[in-house]
């Protein structure tokens, strides 16, 4: 396979992490956590390569309620999401009202590109961008001899791609693209390449974490614009519709998690019927049963919040892009590399206004599909 990981190199890289964790006495607790997480990521990569399975879970799940509905890890992760972000997500959900039409994905027409064609298209894409500074990184990541990129087909269609960034002994990201044989493969590749460029700025647990999916969303959008200009007739509305459906699901997941935790804190049992009643009162259109509830309560609320805040930010940048392409890219980079300001100050400094304008661009996007 031409574009694939070199598993011998990955095993050697994993041993470097294991050795550093075992013998470095000066590591802080945070450093140790980073190395442990890196080792788990290497194990996930090995599992994906050998068995085509996404993750393996070890350890017994702990629950905080008698009915074993609410995992302790999920509750802890939810509480770690800053309160103002939780409030934004619950408030932004109002922007999806009257969205009953958005329920299922639209099948995008099959369109096969070889791995080599996708790589060439991605290289052309980064040359097409008004900002050329990403070209060197794209060329390095996409170079087949570096074995950083892995194309394959996985039965699990819940993920289209992954980026695994490692920071020791130097920065090195690995990429996975789950081929669908549609033009989404091209967007997925650029999405992951963008993560490779900006994951250097990844910081777990701080405000920048909740914007770490911004490059993915914004480069999806840019990929669609590139395709529209170069290929002409593409199902742009269908692609945008599917992206909106995905994000609505994220907002609904966070709503369900929040509702379940609220019931737990009030001493009530967690069940789908009660949450559905509350959703009806809040004018939130949702389909929910016990199986779906259990599945949702095992999602990580931090990741869900990251996707949702990043999506809202991207919508504002996309609106700016249609007025001034270079300025939108300039603001995007300023937002994504700002380590000093908290999230809201960072966004406001860079003309992102969704939290102040009543989610104007989200409502406009929803309205296009009503």
Secondary structure, 3 states (H helix, E strand, C coil): CCCCCCHHHHHHHHHHHHHHHHHCCCCCHHHHHHHHHHHHHHHHHHHHHHHCCCCCCCCCCCECCCCCCCEHHHHHHHHHCCHHHHHHHHHHHHHHCCCCCCCCCCCCCCCCCCHHHHHHHHHHHHHHCCCCCCHHHHHHHHCHHHCCEEEECCCCCCCCEEEEEECCCCCEEEEEEECCCCCHHHHHHHHHHHHHHHHHHCCCCCHHHHHCCHHHHHHHHHHHHHHHHHCCCCCHHHHHHHHHHHHHHHHHHHHHHHHHHHHHHCCCCCCHHHHHHHHHHCCCCCCCCHHHHHHHCCCCHHHHHHHHHHHHHHHHHHHHHCCCHHHHHHHHHHHHHCCCCCHHHHHHHCCCCCCCCCCHHHHHHHHCCC
